[in-house]
């Protein structure tokens, strides 16, 4: 019985809100706010009415959703490699952050969408421009958290490793990075949600396909159910990606004694 | 060498590499003008009344959004943090609303609210509510029961425990949330101005510079000003937090 009541506690208010929205939207008949059932129907037509050979998926799934997801993951992976690599190097160096710290703090504060025009002329319209936007916007949380994490290696750990004459490569991969992992994961989740946002932004400004393009296109031809369907899809994607990364984090950080300290905040910007 | 000199050396080296890369023709100067040109343009802009008006419009929208977000998120966080039943019931809604990228709501906001300043303020509020709400709830669930029990056994009533134990414990976490939100809200205000084409603001200025013949020097100058504002806001709040909560470690250990 316990799982059932737990499930009810967790989801009853959510479903109640959806039903309320449905009723309110049907009563108000406001064109801007279609009822959830209409949005679901539109979503079904948009994505799941394709031929059986394609598992019922429509062309939109292959031409818009998959390229967008590819950009998010591609850009994010580059940001992870650059962020963790550079962050480990800077965190281990005594003076490195003194040279670049203020510069990075400034760059993190730059609103990435305003750099889209610059990336647009540098890389022209296409995937490299979107990747550049995503990498530039999402690399900072990973980089700065990695620096922080690498510096959090305790003196005991360092002295133990030193007294065993641990080889350098072994020291970095087996001691420093695992110790930094909770902080790194906090940065990873923040930057994954940023990558999703920047994918949408870069596709809104300069693209001919992708989720962001379809979203703004649906708005421009006043197709409100379709616009809502894309918004809901982005919500589901954001939720799913975050849940996926959380599951990975739980598995990888099982051995950490103080899991509470690593809980980081993510933003929905 | 003192750290401040290293800071300066890093900045100068970055500007030098930028300048050299453009002057040597590695980057087309039509696309990215040299650092010296962009910096001169930035200084010029800061003396122009029209541009300063744009800056004030953006900062005003930011300030209103921050006040509203704090006004919504802190009481909501206190409520959800102290009532576990309500928190479980609303988790699904919060977890579904939070990851919706606020930029995805830009088209909707333009339609429903219009292209005025209300749109960017509403979107900035939406984006900045979550970090504050999260940190407030988190602070309340992580409070050491020993502290509460001690206060209780000293005869403190529920209201007294809240005022003297729970709130001081939560304050540094809430402040960290506010600091994170401040950066998010500023980025969102400028982005909305840029994407939705507001009537005034830094984002609008950059949009005009882009569409009006691709003046990349102005685009970069505007971006630098936006970045500087964000940097100053974050730095100022960090210092304020360090001063207010010197007795607490959360301000220094919290990431990002």
Interface residues (C-beta under 8 A of the other chain):
Chain A: X9 X10 X11 X12 X13 X14 X17 X32 X95 X98 X99 X100 X101 X102 X103 X105 X106 X107 X108 X109 X110 X111 X112 X113 X114 X115 X117 X118 X121 X122 X141 X144 X145 X148 X183 X186 X187 X190 X193 X196 X197 X200 X201 X204 X205 X215 X216 X218 X219 X224 X227 X228 X230 X231 X234 X235 X237 X238 X239 X241 X242 X260 X261 X263 X264 X265 X266 X267 X268 X269
Chain B: X1 X3 X6 X7 X9 X10 X11 X13 X14 X27 X30 X31 X32 X85 X88 X89 X90 X91 X92 X93 X95 X96 X97 X98 X99 X100 X101 X102 X103 X104 X105 X106 X107 X108 X110 X111 X112 X126 X127 X128 X130 X131 X134 X135 X138 X142 X177 X180 X181 X183 X184 X186 X187 X188 X190 X191 X194 X195 X202 X203 X206 X210 X214 X216 X219 X220 X222 X223 X224 X226 X227 X228 X229 X230 X231 X233 X234 X235 X253 X255 X256
